[in-house]
Amino acid sequence: MKNQLRELRAAKAWSQGDLADKLAVSRQTINAIETEKYDPSLPLALKIGKLFKLPVEEIFWN
């Protein structure tokens, strides 16, 4: 699944660790999502959308 998580995170000047802490996941999870090796669960995708104040569809797409 394609995503713009890296760009959104960079715009806030957050490290992968910073974002991981905010979402209560590991830094490795953030890295795997950003490199498209892992698709987040629906609850995690919704948390990401809420954190960035964007609909999930604007962050993730096929």
Backbone as a chain_set.jsonl record, in Angstrom:
{"seq": "MKNQLRELRAAKAWSQGDLADKLAVSRQTINAIETEKYDPSLPLALKIGKLFKLPVEEIFWN", "coords": {"N": [[0.845, -1.177, 0.0], [0.61, 2.133, -0.913], [1.842, 5.187, 0.556], [1.992, 8.382, 2.257], [3.392, 8.806, 4.55], [6.074, 9.261, 5.367], [6.604, 11.81, 4.247], [4.684, 13.399, 5.553], [5.528, 13.114, 8.195], [8.099, 14.231, 8.036], [7.439, 16.875, 7.443], [6.58, 17.773, 9.875], [8.889, 17.728, 11.232], [9.566, 15.471, 12.734], [11.22, 12.645, 14.056], [11.473, 9.142, 13.143], [11.303, 7.762, 15.517], [10.075, 9.662, 17.177], [7.501, 9.81, 16.023], [6.721, 7.156, 16.35], [6.583, 7.025, 19.151], [4.417, 8.759, 19.629], [2.374, 7.289, 18.523], [2.408, 4.976, 19.931], [3.837, 2.694, 19.048], [6.535, 0.67, 17.695], [9.696, 2.022, 16.515], [10.595, 0.58, 14.386], [8.23, -0.346, 13.274], [7.161, 2.016, 12.183], [9.143, 2.54, 10.283], [8.813, 0.283, 8.632], [6.215, 0.721, 7.634], [6.592, 3.143, 6.251], [8.392, 2.324, 4.263], [6.826, 0.692, 2.823], [6.667, -2.004, 3.458], [4.994, -3.034, 5.246], [1.589, -3.023, 5.991], [-0.435, -0.912, 7.854], [-2.591, -1.793, 10.614], [-6.164, -1.344, 10.708], [-7.027, 0.115, 13.067], [-4.553, 1.38, 13.723], [-4.033, 2.847, 11.386], [-6.183, 4.625, 11.509], [-5.487, 6.023, 13.848], [-3.178, 7.286, 12.927], [-4.258, 8.932, 10.944], [-5.846, 10.596, 12.569], [-3.876, 11.826, 14.14], [-2.474, 13.344, 12.236], [-4.529, 14.847, 11.339], [-5.954, 14.228, 8.994], [-7.913, 12.553, 6.473], [-7.833, 8.981, 6.332], [-7.701, 8.001, 3.747], [-6.269, 9.934, 2.391], [-3.738, 9.584, 3.253], [-3.016, 6.917, 2.882], [-3.093, 4.704, 0.087], [-3.934, 2.515, -2.696]], "CA": [[0.0, 0.0, 0.0], [1.359, 3.39, -0.996], [1.492, 6.134, 1.603], [2.814, 9.594, 2.335], [3.728, 8.962, 5.955], [7.405, 9.875, 5.5], [6.493, 13.234, 3.938], [3.932, 14.034, 6.636], [6.393, 13.127, 9.369], [9.173, 15.198, 7.79], [6.868, 18.22, 7.502], [6.479, 18.123, 11.299], [10.258, 17.598, 11.758], [9.58, 14.377, 13.697], [11.968, 11.445, 13.689], [10.638, 7.941, 13.183], [11.101, 7.483, 16.932], [9.065, 10.604, 17.695], [6.189, 9.378, 15.545], [6.432, 5.881, 17.004], [6.154, 7.319, 20.524], [3.082, 9.37, 19.579], [1.407, 6.267, 18.123], [2.604, 3.816, 20.813], [4.353, 1.556, 18.287], [7.998, 0.717, 17.62], [10.276, 2.763, 15.394], [10.664, -0.368, 13.27], [6.902, -0.363, 12.641], [7.079, 3.224, 11.354], [10.028, 2.324, 9.137], [8.2, -0.712, 7.742], [5.088, 1.362, 6.951], [7.128, 4.125, 5.303], [9.039, 1.635, 3.136], [5.769, -0.12, 2.212], [6.867, -3.42, 3.752], [3.958, -3.408, 6.218], [0.37, -2.214, 5.959], [-0.914, -0.778, 9.226], [-3.94, -2.254, 10.932], [-7.151, -0.262, 10.614], [-6.938, 1.029, 14.215], [-3.339, 2.185, 13.623], [-4.245, 3.806, 10.294], [-7.081, 5.666, 12.019], [-4.697, 6.844, 14.771], [-2.293, 8.11, 12.106], [-5.107, 9.965, 10.364], [-6.233, 11.545, 13.617], [-2.682, 12.578, 14.531], [-2.15, 14.318, 11.186], [-5.77, 15.559, 11.004], [-6.247, 13.94, 7.592], [-8.605, 11.271, 6.26], [-6.931, 7.865, 6.056], [-7.57, 7.868, 2.286], [-5.27, 10.887, 1.902], [-2.421, 9.133, 3.707], [-2.782, 5.577, 2.329], [-3.855, 4.344, -1.115], [-3.399, 1.377, -3.461]], "C": [[0.89, 1.24, 0.0], [0.927, 4.317, 0.136], [2.408, 7.346, 1.556], [3.244, 9.863, 3.779], [5.082, 9.654, 6.146], [7.332, 11.382, 5.27], [5.752, 13.989, 5.043], [4.786, 14.158, 7.893], [7.495, 14.174, 9.214], [8.662, 16.635, 7.883], [6.729, 18.702, 8.947], [7.851, 18.097, 11.98], [10.34, 16.555, 12.877], [10.478, 13.264, 13.17], [11.004, 10.264, 13.664], [10.335, 7.572, 14.635], [10.05, 8.383, 17.557], [7.662, 10.15, 17.306], [5.78, 8.07, 16.214], [5.935, 6.106, 18.433], [4.734, 7.872, 20.551], [1.997, 8.338, 19.274], [1.478, 5.004, 18.982], [2.931, 2.543, 20.029], [5.876, 1.66, 18.27], [8.461, 1.561, 16.427], [10.353, 1.859, 14.163], [9.331, -0.462, 12.542], [6.754, 0.841, 11.725], [7.933, 3.057, 10.113], [9.393, 1.361, 8.14], [7.009, -0.128, 6.987], [5.613, 2.323, 5.888], [7.763, 3.477, 4.081], [8.1, 0.65, 2.454], [6.0, -1.617, 2.368], [5.789, -3.946, 4.689], [2.783, -2.46, 6.045], [-0.162, -2.119, 7.383], [-2.306, -1.382, 9.398], [-4.893, -1.066, 10.806], [-7.086, 0.663, 11.837], [-5.688, 1.931, 14.164], [-3.47, 3.228, 12.517], [-5.147, 4.952, 10.749], [-6.368, 6.587, 13.002], [-3.776, 7.791, 14.005], [-3.089, 9.251, 11.485], [-5.489, 11.029, 11.374], [-5.05, 12.422, 14.02], [-2.355, 13.676, 13.52], [-3.365, 15.127, 10.731], [-6.088, 15.455, 9.508], [-7.059, 12.657, 7.497], [-7.584, 10.188, 5.894], [-6.669, 7.734, 4.551], [-6.554, 8.848, 1.694], [-3.863, 10.475, 2.288], [-2.046, 7.815, 3.043], [-3.657, 5.355, 1.098], [-3.195, 3.162, -1.792], [-2.737, 1.842, -4.713]], "O": [[1.804, 1.367, 0.815], [-0.204, 4.245, 0.616], [3.454, 7.336, 0.906], [3.436, 11.014, 4.174], [5.214, 10.534, 6.996], [7.934, 12.151, 6.02], [6.151, 15.09, 5.422], [4.764, 15.187, 8.569], [7.789, 14.915, 10.152], [9.381, 17.517, 8.353], [6.758, 19.905, 9.208], [7.963, 18.409, 13.166], [11.084, 16.726, 13.843], [10.488, 12.98, 11.972], [9.862, 10.374, 14.108], [9.233, 7.12, 14.944], [9.234, 7.935, 18.363], [6.755, 10.107, 18.137], [4.623, 7.9, 16.598], [4.985, 5.459, 18.875], [3.936, 7.491, 21.407], [0.852, 8.482, 19.702], [0.7, 4.07, 18.783], [2.39, 1.47, 20.297], [6.44, 2.631, 18.775], [7.719, 1.779, 15.469], [10.194, 2.324, 13.035], [9.302, -0.639, 11.324], [6.271, 0.703, 10.601], [7.501, 3.392, 9.01], [9.434, 1.601, 6.933], [6.81, -0.449, 5.815], [5.135, 2.319, 4.754], [7.682, 4.02, 2.98], [8.525, -0.135, 1.606], [5.584, -2.407, 1.521], [5.679, -5.153, 4.903], [2.96, -1.244, 5.962], [-0.323, -3.14, 8.051], [-3.088, -1.466, 8.45], [-4.458, 0.085, 10.8], [-7.09, 1.882, 11.671], [-5.758, 3.107, 14.521], [-3.059, 4.374, 12.697], [-4.904, 6.111, 10.413], [-6.605, 7.795, 13.002], [-3.611, 8.951, 14.382], [-2.648, 10.4, 11.497], [-5.459, 12.222, 11.073], [-5.208, 13.627, 14.219], [-2.004, 14.794, 13.896], [-3.257, 15.982, 9.853], [-6.437, 16.438, 8.854], [-6.918, 11.768, 8.337], [-6.591, 10.465, 5.221], [-5.561, 7.4, 4.132], [-6.034, 8.609, 0.604], [-2.894, 10.966, 1.709], [-0.888, 7.612, 2.678], [-4.817, 5.766, 1.068], [-2.042, 2.837, -1.508], [-2.23, 1.026, -5.482]]}, "num_chains": 1, "name": "protein.A"}
